[in-house]
């Protein structure tokens, strides 16, 4: 299903040239929606690819009218028309999704897409891991690289926004539970990832082409240090509770997560627990010209999600 306006003017009235056109997949997610917010302020055309148009209210509120439905699990429904006239694509695949990626690249090539930015994971750089999740990222990276289309691959560390999944126990128990031991990680704000993607999309430079970038935050933190930041911002004592993998597995099963997804999450937990994610990359600042957000900034901006009955 396509909900768009075929009469959308893609000509810049100032110089009579076609304005850049970008296809953003995963447009309703944390990264995709932030990216569209940034691009909506630029003189570009944005086509938003979503799983369901019925859940596109946020995108519509930003003035985006070119919205297409795309289901990675149904490659036969991924059509050339989705990619027609797109100069560049931001490609965000579902967890463990590979079925539609080859079809996307085939149709993008037919449409003469110039550049693809693929969001991978820093777990790919750890060759010792062999979980299904890591294998999917490795597979997707390879087919992007072999597509013949110019590309940029981004490998972010763990997202700060993942802590929103712990908001309920932070609000109700003043605690959060994770199987991470004393491991440290350089968390990255998804808003910074979106800024990196926007900068590459908007750039005419070739310097980002066929490159791989590690995307991290500005600081390396343990969960105990994170608990201290939550305590400072929320004004209550927040405690980190280190749980066993068995406990974490059982809780995730109760939440309805699949064994494959749980295996991948626990693999990432082991990465953190062993300090394999405790490194800092300068990529965010190098690409955007701005330092990445601190974890304190993240908590301040999302305080409403972690504190009950807060008056803003």
C-alpha positions in Angstrom: 0.0 0.0 0.0 1.3 3.4 -0.9 -0.1 6.6 0.6 1.6 9.4 -1.4 1.1 12.4 -3.5 2.3 11.8 -7.1 2.2 15.6 -7.6 4.7 16.4 -4.9 7.0 19.0 -6.3 10.6 17.8 -6.2 12.0 20.8 -8.1 13.8 23.5 -6.2 12.3 26.8 -7.4 15.5 28.7 -6.7 17.7 26.8 -9.1 15.2 24.6 -11.1 17.0 21.4 -9.9 15.4 18.4 -8.4 15.7 18.4 -4.6 17.3 15.3 -3.0 14.9 12.4 -2.3 15.5 10.0 0.6 13.8 6.7 1.6 13.7 6.1 5.3 12.9 2.6 6.5 11.8 1.8 10.1 10.3 5.3 10.0 8.2 4.9 13.1 11.0 3.7 15.4 13.3 5.7 17.7 15.9 6.3 15.1 13.7 6.6 12.0 11.2 9.0 13.6 14.1 11.2 14.9 15.7 11.1 11.4 12.5 12.2 9.7 12.2 15.0 12.3 15.6 16.3 11.2 15.0 15.8 7.5 11.6 17.5 7.7 13.4 20.8 8.4 15.5 20.5 5.3 14.7 21.2 1.6 14.5 17.5 0.7 11.8 15.0 -0.2 11.3 12.2 2.3 9.5 8.9 1.7 8.8 7.0 4.9 8.6 3.2 4.7 6.5 1.7 7.5 5.1 -1.6 8.4 1.6 -0.1 8.7 0.3 3.2 7.4 -2.3 3.2 10.2 0.5 3.8 12.7 2.0 6.8 10.9 0.4 9.7 12.9 3.7 11.0 14.2 5.1 11.0 10.6 2.1 12.8 9.3 2.4 15.4 12.0 5.8 16.3 10.6 4.3 17.1 7.2 5.4 13.9 5.5 2.8 12.7 3.0 4.8 10.2 1.0 4.4 7.0 3.1 4.7 3.4 1.9 4.1 0.1 3.5 6.9 -2.4 3.4 7.0 -5.8 5.0 10.5 -7.4 5.2 8.8 -10.8 5.7 7.0 -10.5 2.4 9.7 -10.0 -0.3 7.2 -10.4 -3.1 5.4 -7.2 -1.9 8.7 -5.1 -2.0 8.2 -3.3 -5.3 10.3 -1.0 -7.5 7.8 1.8 -6.9 8.9 2.1 -3.3 12.4 3.0 -4.4 11.6 5.0 -7.6 13.3 8.5 -7.6 15.0 7.8 -4.2 18.6 9.1 -4.3 19.6 7.6 -1.0 18.2 5.1 1.5 18.5 4.6 5.2 18.1 0.8 5.8 17.0 -0.4 9.2 16.1 -4.1 9.2 13.9 -5.8 11.8 15.6 -8.0 14.4 16.8 -11.2 12.7 15.2 -10.1 9.4 17.0 -11.2 6.2 14.2 -12.3 3.9 13.5 -9.0 2.3 17.0 -7.4 2.3 18.2 -9.0 -1.0 14.9 -7.9 -2.7 15.3 -4.4 -1.3 18.8 -4.1 -2.7 17.7 -5.6 -6.1 14.9 -3.1 -6.4 17.1 -0.2 -5.2 19.7 -1.0 -7.8 17.0 -1.1 -10.5 15.9 2.4 -9.3 19.5 3.6 -9.5 19.7 4.5 -5.8 23.0 6.2 -5.3 23.8 5.4 -1.7 22.5 3.1 1.1 23.2 3.7 4.8 22.8 0.4 6.7 22.4 0.3 10.5 24.2 -2.7 11.8 25.6 -3.5 15.3 29.0 -3.3 16.9 28.6 -7.0 17.8 29.7 -7.8 14.2 33.2 -6.7 15.1 33.4 -9.5 17.7 34.0 -12.5 15.5 33.8 -14.9 18.5 30.1 -14.4 18.8 27.9 -16.9 16.9 24.3 -16.1 17.9 21.6 -15.9 15.3 21.3 -12.1 15.8 25.0 -11.5 15.1 24.9 -13.8 12.1 22.0 -11.8 10.6 24.0 -8.5 10.9 27.0 -10.1 9.3 24.9 -11.5 6.5 23.1 -8.2 5.9 26.4 -6.3 5.9 27.8 -8.6 3.3 24.9 -8.3 0.9 24.9 -4.5 1.2 28.7 -4.5 0.5 28.2 -6.9 -2.5 25.2 -5.0 -3.9 27.3 -2.7 -6.1 25.6 0.3 -4.5 27.7 2.9 -2.7 27.1 2.4 1.0 27.9 3.4 4.6 27.6 0.9 7.4 27.1 2.1 11.0 27.8 -0.1 14.0 26.4 1.4 17.1 26.8 0.2 20.7 23.9 -0.2 23.1 21.2 2.5 22.9 20.6 4.8 25.9 16.9 4.5 24.9 17.0 0.8 25.8 16.7 1.9 29.4 13.1 3.0 28.7 12.4 -0.8 28.9 13.4 -0.5 32.6 11.3 2.5 33.3 8.5 0.5 35.1 10.8 -0.9 37.8 12.7 2.4 38.1 9.3 4.1 38.7 7.8 1.5 41.0 10.7 -0.1 42.8 13.6 2.5 42.4 15.6 -0.4 40.8 16.6 -1.8 37.4 17.6 -5.3 36.8 20.2 -6.5 34.2 22.7 -9.4 33.9 25.6 -7.1 33.2 27.8 -7.5 36.3 30.3 -4.7 36.6 30.9 -4.4 32.9 31.1 -1.0 31.3 29.7 0.2 27.9 29.7 3.4 25.9 26.0 3.9 25.4 24.8 6.0 22.5 21.7 8.2 22.2 19.6 7.2 19.3 19.2 10.9 18.6 22.9 11.1 17.9 22.6 8.1 15.5 19.9 9.9 13.6 22.0 13.0 13.4 24.9 11.0 11.9 22.5 9.4 9.4 21.1 12.8 8.4 24.5 14.3 8.0 25.5 11.5 5.6 22.2 11.7 3.7 22.5 15.4 3.2 26.2 15.4 2.3 27.4 15.6 -1.3 30.8 14.4 -0.2 32.1 11.0 -1.2 34.1 10.6 2.0 31.4 8.4 3.6 31.0 6.0 0.8 31.9 2.4 1.3 33.0 3.1 4.9 32.2 1.4 8.2 31.8 3.6 11.4 31.6 2.5 15.0 29.1 4.8 16.7 29.4 5.2 20.5 28.7 7.7 23.2 31.0 10.1 25.0 31.6 8.1 28.2 32.1 4.6 29.4 29.8 3.7 32.3 28.9 0.7 34.5 25.4 0.1 35.7 26.3 1.3 39.2 27.4 4.6 37.7 24.2 4.7 35.6 22.2 4.2 38.8 24.0 7.2 40.4 23.0 9.4 37.4 19.4 8.3 37.7 19.5 9.0 41.4 20.9 12.5 40.8 18.4 13.5 38.1 15.3 11.8 39.6 16.0 12.9 43.2 15.6 9.4 44.6 18.0 6.6 45.3 18.0 4.2 42.2 19.7 0.8 42.6 21.1 -1.5 40.0 20.4 -5.2 40.7 22.8 -7.6 38.9 20.8 -10.7 38.0 21.8 -14.1 36.7 21.4 -15.0 33.0 18.9 -17.7 34.1 16.8 -15.1 35.9 17.0 -12.7 32.9 16.1 -15.6 30.5 13.0 -16.5 32.6 11.8 -12.9 32.8 12.2 -12.4 29.1 10.2 -15.6 28.4 7.4 -14.2 30.6 7.4 -11.1 28.4 6.9 -13.3 25.4 10.3 -12.9 23.7 11.4 -15.7 21.4 14.4 -17.9 22.3 16.3 -16.5 19.3 15.9 -12.9 20.5 16.7 -13.9 24.1 19.9 -15.7 23.0 21.0 -12.5 21.1 20.2 -10.2 24.1 22.1 -12.5 26.4 25.1 -12.5 24.0 25.1 -8.7 24.1 24.9 -8.9 27.9 28.1 -11.0 27.9 29.8 -8.5 25.6 29.0 -5.8 28.2 29.9 -8.0 31.2 33.3 -8.7 29.7 34.0 -5.0 28.9 34.1 -5.6 25.1 31.9 -2.6 24.6 33.9 -0.2 26.8 35.5 1.8 24.0 34.9 5.3 22.7 34.7 6.2 19.0 35.0 9.8 17.7 32.7 9.1 14.7 29.7 11.1 16.0 31.7 14.2 16.5 33.7 13.7 13.3 30.6 13.3 11.2 28.2 15.8 12.9 30.6 18.3 14.3 29.0 17.9 17.7 29.9 15.8 20.7 27.4 13.0 21.4 24.9 13.3 24.3 25.9 12.2 27.8 23.9 9.7 29.7 22.9 12.5 32.1 21.5 14.5 29.2 19.5 11.4 28.1 18.0 11.0 31.6 17.2 14.7 31.9 15.4 14.7 28.6 13.4 11.5 29.3 12.8 12.2 33.0 9.1 12.0 32.4 9.4 8.3 31.5 11.3 7.4 34.7 9.5 9.4 37.4 5.9 9.0 38.4 3.5 12.0 38.6 6.3 14.4 37.6 5.4 18.1 37.0 7.2 19.3 33.9 
